[in-house]
């Protein structure tokens, strides 16, 4: 669907309500809709929220631009610190650097909080800084965190470790964050650029 020059992907799902997502990095728009909703009803829903969509697209694109600048600066620092003949570091080299940082931070964090992860892996992710499968204790960390300070990495590690105990974002989850890292909101803000 195309509305006011904005290309909108529509996915039908077994849900009750319409939802709009403006996705990084280029601000693409996805609308999820229940199976029974007509194109006309979906179009009207989008038109009602067009101002919000356009504002969100601008914000997503601006955040992406700032992230790219941060990434370029951080890459230059990493290259000068770890060296690279090509002037860039490969994803494998970046994974190794991030793994070393995780190995330095995680043991103290686990000891302090009493929380444990069964497995930690590093992946490239488009829309998340980390994820946790609470049933298995497996945590995945976004490779992009290699470009952020240790304070941000420590926050994401705690966030995902908290999910090993509390699978949702309810009161008990935030109680863990508040108790273990009182400044977690400031750290999260740094990741939201």
Backbone as a chain_set.jsonl record, in Angstrom:
{"seq": "XXXXXXXXXXXXXXXXXXXXXXXXXXXXXXXXXXXXXXXXXXXXXXXXXXXXXXXXXXXXXXXXXXXXXXXXXXXXXXXXXXXXXXXXXXXXXXXXXXXXXXXXXXXXXXXXXXXXXXXXXXXXXXXXXXXXXXXXXXXXXXXXXXXXXXXXXXXXXXXXXXXXXXXXXXXXXXXXXXXXXXXXXXXXXXXXX", "coords": {"N": [[0.851, -1.17, 0.0], [0.474, 2.272, -0.68], [0.629, 5.405, 0.701], [0.305, 8.816, 0.586], [2.859, 8.96, -0.57], [4.303, 7.3, 1.052], [5.541, 4.128, 1.423], [3.916, 1.313, 2.551], [4.103, -1.65, 4.235], [1.948, -4.373, 4.65], [0.972, -6.785, 6.9], [-0.911, -9.576, 7.555], [-2.271, -11.003, 10.438], [-3.037, -13.264, 13.141], [-4.438, -11.472, 15.147], [-6.0, -9.0, 17.299], [-6.112, -6.247, 16.994], [-5.068, -3.38, 15.012], [-1.67, -2.514, 14.3], [1.077, -0.252, 14.121], [4.362, -0.058, 12.941], [7.397, 1.631, 12.842], [10.316, 1.092, 11.384], [13.828, 0.757, 12.054], [16.724, 0.773, 9.837], [15.979, 2.715, 8.016], [13.449, 3.726, 8.345], [11.23, 2.276, 7.471], [7.801, 1.276, 7.071], [5.576, -0.791, 8.752], [2.49, -2.364, 8.946], [0.534, -4.288, 10.994], [-2.266, -6.343, 10.729], [-5.501, -7.613, 11.626], [-6.9, -10.59, 10.169], [-9.532, -10.202, 9.145], [-9.839, -7.499, 8.452], [-10.586, -4.89, 6.168], [-8.961, -3.431, 3.245], [-9.695, -0.778, 3.027], [-10.419, -0.073, 5.659], [-7.963, -0.421, 6.93], [-6.462, 1.495, 5.542], [-7.771, 3.854, 6.385], [-7.148, 3.82, 9.095], [-4.375, 4.174, 8.959], [-4.251, 6.732, 7.766], [-5.304, 8.305, 9.832], [-3.19, 8.311, 11.535], [-1.062, 9.415, 10.24], [0.532, 11.754, 10.647], [1.928, 11.029, 12.978], [3.334, 8.805, 11.972], [5.019, 10.008, 10.02], [6.527, 11.746, 11.669], [7.752, 9.844, 13.333], [9.265, 8.446, 11.424], [11.132, 10.438, 10.695], [12.484, 10.693, 13.145], [13.547, 8.088, 13.496], [15.253, 7.907, 11.276], [17.036, 10.006, 11.835], [18.127, 9.102, 14.276], [19.394, 6.838, 13.269], [21.318, 8.057, 11.631], [22.878, 9.388, 13.56], [23.75, 7.164, 14.999], [25.307, 5.93, 13.045], [27.365, 7.793, 12.747], [28.489, 7.633, 15.326], [29.263, 4.959, 15.245], [31.205, 5.017, 13.189], [33.158, 6.663, 14.37], [33.796, 5.103, 16.624], [34.708, 2.79, 15.342], [37.068, 3.746, 14.16], [38.567, 4.242, 16.483], [38.731, 1.626, 17.512], [40.14, 0.351, 15.453], [42.57, 1.717, 15.602], [43.37, 0.896, 18.126], [43.347, -1.947, 18.055], [44.396, -2.555, 15.639], [44.562, -3.051, 12.115], [45.189, -4.189, 8.943], [43.688, -3.545, 6.743], [42.372, -1.282, 7.462], [39.904, -1.511, 8.529], [37.891, -3.455, 10.732], [37.025, -6.857, 10.743], [33.834, -8.567, 10.997], [34.234, -10.847, 12.527], [36.559, -10.198, 13.951], [35.527, -8.035, 15.408], [33.602, -9.411, 16.895], [35.292, -10.956, 18.501], [36.528, -8.942, 20.027], [34.287, -7.898, 21.384], [33.505, -10.209, 22.755], [35.663, -10.517, 24.506], [35.266, -8.252, 26.111], [32.769, -8.856, 27.225], [33.483, -11.148, 28.658], [35.076, -9.99, 30.576], [33.316, -8.339, 31.992], [30.989, -9.831, 32.69], [31.379, -11.983, 34.731], [31.671, -10.614, 37.268], [29.261, -9.217, 37.324], [27.394, -11.302, 37.397], [28.121, -12.483, 39.838], [27.581, -10.401, 41.637], [24.808, -10.079, 41.311], [23.639, -12.569, 41.483], [22.492, -13.778, 39.335], [22.413, -15.879, 36.428], [23.629, -16.882, 33.214], [23.139, -19.444, 30.877], [24.245, -19.7, 28.381], [25.99, -17.541, 26.21], [25.798, -15.678, 23.312], [26.889, -13.886, 20.375], [25.41, -11.795, 18.038], [24.461, -10.271, 14.904], [21.931, -7.988, 15.011], [18.918, -6.421, 14.016], [16.966, -4.849, 15.336], [17.139, -5.091, 18.092], [18.952, -4.91, 21.18], [19.664, -7.033, 22.642], [18.676, -10.393, 23.525], [16.806, -12.914, 25.262], [16.281, -16.292, 25.982], [14.287, -17.341, 28.228], [13.617, -19.836, 29.283], [15.773, -21.526, 28.726], [17.944, -20.074, 29.458], [19.596, -18.921, 27.631], [21.388, -16.298, 26.164], [21.508, -13.669, 23.826], [23.587, -11.274, 22.361], [23.765, -8.133, 20.785], [25.949, -7.463, 18.14], [26.552, -4.813, 17.548], [26.963, -3.547, 19.964], [29.632, -3.482, 20.449], [30.53, -1.029, 19.697], [29.793, 0.708, 21.669], [30.081, 2.141, 25.003], [31.396, 0.382, 27.949], [29.554, 0.687, 30.027], [27.056, 0.689, 28.787], [27.022, -1.87, 27.635], [27.139, -3.395, 29.97], [24.642, -2.742, 31.06], [22.872, -3.908, 29.147], [23.598, -6.587, 29.412], [22.796, -7.026, 32.101], [20.042, -6.53, 31.799], [19.254, -8.671, 30.122], [20.079, -10.834, 31.712], [18.327, -10.486, 33.849], [16.018, -11.306, 32.649], [16.343, -14.047, 32.708], [15.344, -14.75, 35.092], [12.885, -13.374, 35.287], [10.613, -13.458, 32.842], [9.176, -11.425, 31.536], [8.434, -7.851, 31.111], [7.584, -6.851, 33.577], [6.67, -5.639, 36.909], [8.383, -7.033, 38.717], [10.602, -7.539, 37.125], [11.616, -4.926, 36.585], [12.192, -4.228, 39.2], [14.451, -5.746, 39.747], [16.312, -4.516, 38.005], [16.313, -1.89, 39.091], [17.29, -2.37, 41.669], [19.812, -3.575, 41.223], [21.153, -1.911, 39.413], [20.963, 1.156, 39.728], [21.185, 3.356, 37.977], [20.211, 2.563, 35.497], [18.405, 3.619, 33.65], [19.608, 5.922, 32.582], [21.745, 4.734, 31.272], [20.363, 3.218, 29.386], [19.26, 5.302, 27.918], [21.507, 6.27, 26.571], [21.809, 4.371, 24.61], [19.698, 4.86, 22.981], [20.057, 7.096, 21.496]], "CA": [[0.0, 0.0, 0.0], [1.217, 3.527, -0.744], [-0.202, 6.522, 1.159], [1.067, 10.08, 0.615], [4.242, 8.696, -0.934], [4.935, 6.396, 2.022], [5.273, 2.713, 1.145], [3.534, 0.65, 3.789], [3.93, -3.098, 4.153], [0.849, -4.847, 5.491], [1.017, -8.21, 7.205], [-2.115, -10.015, 8.262], [-1.933, -11.957, 11.493], [-4.106, -13.603, 14.083], [-4.407, -10.486, 16.221], [-7.288, -8.328, 17.443], [-6.035, -4.822, 16.67], [-4.055, -2.904, 14.067], [-0.463, -1.96, 14.917], [1.995, 0.373, 13.166], [5.761, -0.089, 13.344], [8.345, 2.355, 11.998], [11.49, 0.281, 11.677], [15.141, 1.245, 11.658], [17.364, 2.087, 9.952], [15.504, 3.674, 7.006], [12.112, 4.204, 8.675], [10.174, 1.565, 6.745], [6.568, 1.198, 7.856], [4.866, -2.066, 8.734], [1.21, -2.394, 9.659], [-0.007, -5.631, 11.179], [-3.726, -6.22, 10.751], [-6.256, -8.863, 11.727], [-7.302, -11.144, 8.87], [-10.831, -9.73, 8.651], [-9.892, -6.061, 8.181], [-10.518, -4.527, 4.742], [-7.93, -2.455, 2.851], [-10.24, 0.545, 3.317], [-10.322, 0.146, 7.102], [-6.538, -0.278, 7.232], [-6.076, 2.794, 5.008], [-8.308, 4.9, 7.264], [-6.337, 3.758, 10.323], [-3.074, 4.772, 8.641], [-4.453, 8.165, 7.543], [-5.48, 8.941, 11.141], [-1.907, 8.339, 12.244], [-0.041, 9.814, 9.27], [1.475, 12.702, 11.273], [2.79, 10.243, 13.872], [4.221, 7.992, 11.134], [6.05, 10.881, 9.432], [7.409, 12.182, 12.758], [8.539, 8.676, 13.742], [10.25, 8.189, 10.375], [12.214, 11.425, 10.844], [13.26, 10.352, 14.341], [14.279, 6.848, 13.239], [16.332, 8.216, 10.328], [18.015, 10.829, 12.552], [18.844, 8.208, 15.198], [20.273, 6.008, 12.441], [22.442, 8.889, 11.201], [23.737, 9.582, 14.733], [24.384, 5.875, 15.282], [26.328, 5.708, 12.027], [28.501, 8.649, 13.12], [29.093, 7.008, 16.502], [29.893, 3.717, 14.792], [32.419, 5.368, 12.441], [34.151, 7.128, 15.347], [34.216, 3.963, 17.435], [35.502, 1.898, 14.485], [38.404, 4.347, 14.054], [39.263, 3.989, 17.749], [39.025, 0.192, 17.61], [41.198, 0.045, 14.488], [43.847, 2.222, 16.12], [43.736, 0.108, 19.303], [43.563, -3.366, 17.772], [45.128, -2.668, 14.384], [44.008, -3.777, 10.984], [45.884, -3.795, 7.721], [42.714, -3.033, 5.78], [41.764, -0.059, 7.97], [38.599, -1.868, 9.088], [37.912, -4.731, 11.429], [35.988, -7.767, 10.252], [32.832, -8.933, 12.009], [34.848, -11.844, 13.419], [37.438, -9.462, 14.874], [34.654, -7.284, 16.311], [33.026, -10.397, 17.825], [36.331, -11.302, 19.473], [36.678, -7.798, 20.93], [33.103, -7.864, 22.244], [33.58, -11.398, 23.625], [36.622, -10.206, 25.573], [34.63, -7.295, 27.014], [31.736, -9.597, 27.97], [34.18, -12.028, 29.598], [35.61, -9.142, 31.64], [32.215, -7.727, 32.753], [29.939, -10.768, 33.111], [31.531, -12.701, 36.009], [31.372, -9.735, 38.402], [27.831, -8.924, 37.28], [26.695, -12.51, 37.877], [28.406, -12.657, 41.264], [26.892, -9.34, 42.367], [23.35, -10.18, 41.206], [23.156, -13.934, 41.683], [21.85, -14.215, 38.097], [23.326, -16.656, 35.581], [23.252, -17.238, 31.842], [23.688, -20.741, 30.499], [25.001, -19.545, 27.149], [25.98, -16.182, 25.659], [26.274, -15.616, 21.931], [26.883, -12.55, 19.785], [24.787, -11.822, 16.706], [24.009, -9.007, 14.328], [20.484, -7.876, 15.15], [18.471, -5.141, 13.459], [16.095, -4.012, 16.165], [17.28, -5.383, 19.525], [20.311, -4.907, 21.718], [19.895, -8.359, 23.193], [17.472, -11.194, 23.735], [17.007, -14.013, 26.198], [15.309, -17.376, 26.042], [14.294, -17.529, 29.681], [13.535, -21.257, 29.62], [17.08, -22.18, 28.604], [19.004, -19.205, 29.971], [20.474, -18.511, 26.527], [21.358, -14.856, 25.913], [22.153, -13.206, 22.599], [23.978, -9.872, 22.47], [23.931, -7.512, 19.473], [27.333, -7.122, 17.815], [26.709, -3.351, 17.529], [27.386, -3.065, 21.279], [31.086, -3.297, 20.428], [30.779, 0.392, 19.451], [29.275, 1.466, 22.802], [30.913, 1.979, 26.204], [31.13, -0.75, 28.839], [28.356, 0.924, 30.843], [25.898, 0.249, 27.986], [27.105, -3.326, 27.537], [26.774, -3.935, 31.275], [23.191, -2.604, 31.196], [22.201, -4.927, 28.324], [23.835, -7.891, 30.049], [21.901, -7.133, 33.254], [18.68, -6.621, 31.279], [19.004, -10.043, 29.661], [20.186, -11.725, 32.871], [17.08, -10.357, 34.609], [15.011, -12.129, 31.961], [16.485, -15.461, 33.075], [14.497, -14.925, 36.279], [11.55, -12.815, 35.02], [10.58, -13.435, 31.381], [8.461, -10.279, 30.97], [8.875, -6.539, 31.583], [6.683, -6.466, 34.655], [7.187, -4.981, 38.114], [9.504, -7.793, 39.281], [11.748, -7.333, 36.242], [12.182, -3.594, 36.833], [12.727, -4.217, 40.567], [15.821, -6.252, 39.646], [17.139, -3.455, 37.409], [16.442, -0.791, 40.056], [18.12, -2.803, 42.795], [21.176, -3.921, 40.814], [21.772, -0.856, 38.611], [20.051, 2.3, 39.879], [21.284, 4.306, 36.858], [19.975, 1.843, 34.243], [17.66, 4.467, 32.704], [20.585, 6.76, 31.881], [22.489, 3.848, 30.366], [19.459, 2.906, 28.272], [19.146, 6.512, 27.119], [22.691, 6.342, 25.708], [21.594, 3.442, 23.497], [18.566, 5.306, 22.163], [20.497, 8.26, 20.707]], "C": [[0.902, 1.24, 0.0], [0.27, 4.658, -0.356], [0.678, 7.751, 1.303], [2.548, 9.866, 0.331], [4.984, 7.804, 0.045], [4.535, 4.972, 1.683], [5.027, 2.014, 2.485], [3.329, -0.835, 3.514], [2.82, -3.499, 5.114], [0.996, -6.35, 5.653], [-0.236, -8.549, 7.997], [-1.723, -11.127, 9.227], [-3.159, -12.262, 12.324], [-3.994, -12.707, 15.305], [-5.762, -9.788, 16.26], [-7.268, -6.891, 16.942], [-4.961, -4.537, 15.624], [-2.878, -2.322, 14.843], [0.414, -1.384, 13.815], [3.392, 0.339, 13.761], [6.57, 0.725, 12.343], [9.709, 1.784, 12.363], [12.797, 0.937, 11.22], [15.733, 0.345, 10.567], [16.749, 3.131, 9.024], [14.08, 4.161, 7.253], [11.001, 3.52, 7.893], [8.974, 1.348, 7.672], [5.915, -0.166, 7.646], [3.585, -1.897, 9.526], [0.801, -3.85, 9.77], [-1.51, -5.484, 11.404], [-4.367, -7.587, 10.944], [-6.718, -9.316, 10.341], [-8.583, -10.535, 8.312], [-10.903, -8.261, 8.259], [-9.732, -5.782, 6.695], [-9.379, -3.542, 4.504], [-8.399, -1.041, 3.209], [-10.113, 0.872, 4.809], [-8.868, 0.352, 7.527], [-6.049, 1.096, 6.761], [-6.544, 3.942, 5.884], [-7.508, 4.97, 8.56], [-4.989, 4.441, 10.101], [-3.216, 6.284, 8.477], [-4.61, 8.926, 8.864], [-4.152, 9.137, 11.863], [-0.742, 8.783, 11.355], [0.985, 10.78, 9.867], [2.461, 11.962, 12.175], [3.787, 9.414, 13.057], [5.363, 8.842, 10.578], [7.033, 11.371, 10.492], [8.317, 11.032, 13.194], [9.601, 8.33, 12.705], [11.426, 9.153, 10.491], [13.108, 11.081, 12.031], [14.114, 9.108, 14.123], [15.47, 7.112, 12.314], [17.423, 9.035, 11.011], [18.814, 9.996, 13.545], [19.816, 7.328, 14.434], [21.501, 6.778, 11.99], [23.415, 9.102, 12.366], [24.469, 8.29, 15.087], [25.519, 5.598, 14.308], [27.566, 6.555, 12.326], [29.242, 8.072, 14.32], [29.865, 5.761, 16.104], [31.203, 4.011, 14.061], [33.53, 5.824, 13.39], [34.708, 5.959, 16.149], [35.068, 2.993, 16.617], [36.923, 2.436, 14.342], [39.217, 4.083, 15.316], [39.647, 2.524, 17.893], [40.155, -0.202, 16.664], [42.541, 0.52, 15.024], [44.314, 1.407, 17.328], [44.117, -1.331, 18.947], [44.274, -3.602, 16.445], [44.391, -3.473, 13.331], [44.696, -3.267, 9.727], [44.93, -3.145, 6.729], [42.073, -1.721, 6.237], [40.364, -0.272, 8.512], [38.787, -3.181, 9.834], [36.774, -5.586, 10.888], [34.981, -8.038, 11.371], [33.412, -9.93, 13.008], [35.77, -11.169, 14.427], [36.619, -8.66, 15.879], [34.004, -8.212, 17.334], [34.038, -10.766, 18.898], [36.526, -10.186, 20.497], [35.507, -7.743, 21.903], [33.094, -9.049, 23.208], [34.528, -11.148, 24.793], [36.009, -9.245, 26.587], [33.562, -7.987, 27.865], [32.394, -10.471, 29.031], [34.757, -11.246, 30.783], [34.478, -8.64, 32.555], [31.303, -8.763, 33.414], [30.177, -11.465, 34.447], [31.197, -11.853, 37.23], [29.895, -9.408, 38.492], [27.023, -10.112, 37.818], [26.895, -12.702, 39.379], [27.62, -11.639, 42.099], [25.381, -9.558, 42.409], [22.796, -11.556, 41.545], [22.428, -14.483, 40.457], [22.875, -14.919, 37.214], [22.74, -16.849, 34.186], [23.891, -18.576, 31.523], [24.589, -20.631, 29.27], [24.879, -18.102, 26.682], [26.519, -16.271, 24.24], [26.14, -14.186, 21.426], [26.343, -12.678, 18.377], [24.568, -10.405, 16.202], [22.494, -9.007, 14.405], [20.067, -6.491, 14.67], [17.747, -4.27, 14.458], [16.204, -4.27, 17.671], [18.737, -5.296, 19.931], [20.661, -6.274, 22.287], [18.582, -9.103, 23.261], [17.828, -12.36, 24.644], [15.896, -15.037, 26.019], [15.289, -17.815, 27.498], [14.269, -18.999, 30.083], [14.872, -21.971, 29.6], [18.214, -21.346, 29.186], [19.989, -18.762, 28.909], [20.275, -17.026, 26.238], [22.106, -14.557, 24.627], [22.39, -11.707, 22.738], [24.245, -9.339, 21.07], [25.389, -7.086, 19.284], [27.585, -5.62, 17.834], [27.157, -2.797, 18.878], [28.898, -2.906, 21.371], [31.437, -1.822, 20.264], [30.317, 1.289, 20.595], [30.134, 1.213, 24.034], [30.486, 0.788, 27.054], [29.864, -0.554, 29.662], [27.096, 0.482, 30.1], [25.865, -1.268, 27.868], [26.677, -3.962, 28.857], [25.261, -3.845, 31.5], [22.463, -3.69, 30.397], [22.412, -6.313, 28.922], [22.914, -8.067, 31.259], [20.46, -7.297, 32.808], [18.355, -8.068, 30.887], [19.145, -11.05, 30.797], [18.908, -11.671, 33.712], [15.97, -11.188, 33.973], [15.187, -13.621, 32.242], [15.639, -15.776, 34.304], [13.059, -14.473, 36.028], [11.427, -12.647, 33.507], [9.915, -12.206, 30.751], [9.062, -8.971, 31.492], [7.927, -6.006, 32.658], [7.413, -5.841, 35.829], [8.413, -5.704, 38.686], [10.777, -7.621, 38.446], [12.417, -5.995, 36.547], [12.728, -3.46, 38.25], [14.168, -4.729, 40.566], [16.739, -5.167, 39.093], [17.373, -2.33, 38.418], [17.39, -1.144, 41.203], [19.586, -2.978, 42.377], [21.908, -2.808, 40.07], [20.872, 0.379, 38.665], [20.087, 3.296, 38.717], [20.973, 3.665, 35.496], [19.239, 2.701, 33.218], [18.595, 5.376, 31.913], [21.383, 5.929, 30.878], [21.636, 3.495, 29.149], [19.321, 4.106, 27.343], [20.325, 6.653, 26.148], [22.541, 5.446, 24.48], [20.512, 3.915, 22.557], [18.897, 6.499, 21.294], [19.354, 9.045, 20.119]], "O": [[1.968, 1.239, 0.615], [-0.763, 4.856, -0.995], [1.665, 7.743, 2.039], [3.397, 10.524, 0.932], [6.182, 7.576, -0.12], [3.351, 4.637, 1.656], [5.825, 2.116, 3.416], [2.507, -1.227, 2.687], [2.761, -3.024, 6.248], [1.126, -7.089, 4.677], [-0.569, -7.887, 8.98], [-0.97, -12.043, 8.897], [-4.187, -11.594, 12.215], [-3.517, -13.126, 16.359], [-6.579, -9.963, 15.356], [-8.297, -6.371, 16.51], [-4.068, -5.351, 15.387], [-3.054, -1.718, 15.901], [0.498, -1.939, 12.719], [3.589, 0.662, 14.932], [6.442, 0.532, 11.134], [10.197, 1.958, 13.48], [12.867, 1.573, 10.169], [15.255, -0.777, 10.4], [16.974, 4.325, 9.222], [13.551, 4.933, 6.454], [9.944, 4.112, 7.673], [9.12, 1.251, 8.89], [5.73, -0.623, 6.518], [3.588, -1.359, 10.634], [0.729, -4.563, 8.77], [-1.964, -4.625, 12.16], [-3.84, -8.598, 10.48], [-6.9, -8.49, 9.446], [-8.697, -10.37, 7.098], [-11.942, -7.815, 7.772], [-8.863, -6.352, 6.035], [-8.891, -2.901, 5.435], [-7.601, -0.207, 3.639], [-9.734, 1.987, 5.168], [-8.575, 1.193, 8.377], [-5.319, 1.781, 7.477], [-5.802, 4.899, 6.105], [-7.225, 6.058, 9.062], [-4.52, 5.195, 10.954], [-2.392, 7.04, 8.992], [-4.118, 10.045, 9.006], [-4.017, 10.028, 12.702], [0.422, 8.552, 11.684], [2.181, 10.639, 9.616], [3.664, 12.223, 12.148], [4.961, 9.332, 13.418], [6.529, 8.453, 10.652], [8.238, 11.409, 10.247], [9.515, 11.228, 13.4], [10.719, 7.961, 13.065], [12.582, 8.74, 10.396], [14.333, 11.163, 11.942], [15.278, 9.077, 14.521], [16.565, 6.599, 12.543], [18.609, 8.788, 10.793], [20.03, 10.153, 13.654], [20.935, 7.093, 14.89], [22.604, 6.231, 11.964], [24.629, 9.009, 12.187], [25.651, 8.308, 15.431], [26.57, 5.09, 14.698], [28.692, 6.081, 12.174], [30.472, 8.024, 14.334], [30.983, 5.535, 16.568], [32.203, 3.33, 14.287], [34.688, 5.431, 13.242], [35.919, 5.833, 16.335], [36.038, 2.435, 17.129], [37.882, 1.667, 14.395], [40.399, 3.746, 15.244], [40.75, 2.206, 18.339], [41.024, -0.995, 17.026], [43.541, -0.19, 14.916], [45.516, 1.242, 17.536], [45.091, -1.869, 19.474], [44.704, -4.719, 16.157], [43.694, -4.442, 13.631], [44.77, -2.062, 9.487], [45.338, -2.279, 5.955], [41.314, -1.112, 5.484], [39.704, 0.686, 8.913], [39.739, -3.92, 9.583], [35.686, -5.081, 10.61], [35.249, -7.768, 12.542], [33.112, -9.864, 14.2], [35.771, -11.516, 15.608], [36.962, -8.603, 17.06], [33.867, -7.851, 18.503], [33.687, -10.878, 20.073], [36.671, -10.45, 21.691], [35.702, -7.563, 23.105], [32.709, -8.895, 24.367], [34.236, -11.52, 25.93], [36.209, -9.405, 27.791], [33.459, -7.742, 29.067], [31.926, -10.533, 30.168], [34.905, -11.796, 31.875], [34.671, -8.531, 33.766], [30.893, -8.592, 34.562], [29.247, -11.537, 35.249], [30.51, -12.324, 38.137], [29.332, -9.328, 39.584], [26.086, -9.936, 38.596], [25.958, -13.042, 40.101], [27.063, -11.981, 43.142], [24.738, -9.262, 43.416], [21.614, -11.691, 41.861], [21.81, -15.544, 40.533], [24.062, -14.594, 37.249], [21.527, -16.961, 34.008], [25.05, -18.814, 31.861], [25.566, -21.368, 29.133], [23.803, -17.509, 26.748], [27.569, -16.868, 24.0], [25.383, -13.384, 21.973], [26.758, -13.55, 17.614], [24.497, -9.459, 16.986], [21.846, -9.93, 13.913], [20.776, -5.509, 14.89], [17.902, -3.049, 14.426], [15.426, -3.712, 18.445], [19.638, -5.57, 19.138], [21.837, -6.622, 22.397], [17.512, -8.523, 23.079], [18.992, -12.738, 24.776], [14.721, -14.686, 25.917], [16.157, -18.564, 27.947], [14.836, -19.371, 31.11], [15.09, -22.912, 30.364], [19.319, -21.849, 29.385], [21.081, -18.288, 29.222], [19.148, -16.555, 26.088], [23.178, -15.103, 24.364], [21.51, -10.965, 23.174], [24.879, -10.012, 20.258], [25.981, -6.439, 20.148], [28.705, -5.187, 18.105], [27.681, -1.685, 18.937], [29.391, -2.253, 22.291], [32.528, -1.402, 20.651], [30.437, 2.51, 20.502], [30.832, 0.202, 24.113], [29.385, 0.257, 26.911], [29.17, -1.525, 29.966], [26.169, -0.044, 30.715], [24.805, -1.883, 27.988], [25.943, -4.95, 28.866], [24.662, -4.761, 32.064], [21.541, -4.322, 30.911], [21.489, -7.127, 28.933], [22.317, -9.13, 31.431], [19.726, -8.11, 33.369], [17.32, -8.612, 31.271], [18.401, -12.029, 30.84], [18.46, -12.695, 34.228], [15.094, -11.708, 34.664], [14.25, -14.39, 32.028], [15.264, -16.926, 34.53], [12.118, -15.111, 36.499], [12.078, -11.77, 32.939], [10.076, -11.97, 29.553], [10.059, -8.974, 32.214], [7.529, -4.842, 32.63], [8.608, -5.551, 35.76], [9.376, -5.056, 39.095], [11.883, -7.564, 38.984], [13.631, -5.93, 36.743], [13.635, -2.661, 38.484], [15.011, -4.211, 41.298], [17.815, -4.921, 39.639], [18.502, -1.867, 38.582], [18.187, -0.315, 41.645], [20.492, -2.571, 43.103], [23.138, -2.756, 40.085], [20.098, 0.617, 37.738], [19.11, 4.011, 38.497], [21.417, 4.162, 34.461], [19.441, 2.518, 32.017], [18.401, 5.58, 30.714], [21.657, 6.38, 29.766], [22.127, 3.477, 28.021], [19.271, 3.949, 26.123], [20.143, 7.112, 25.02], [23.095, 5.746, 23.423], [20.414, 3.418, 21.435], [18.098, 6.88, 20.438], [19.579, 10.044, 19.435]]}, "num_chains": 1, "name": "protein.A"}
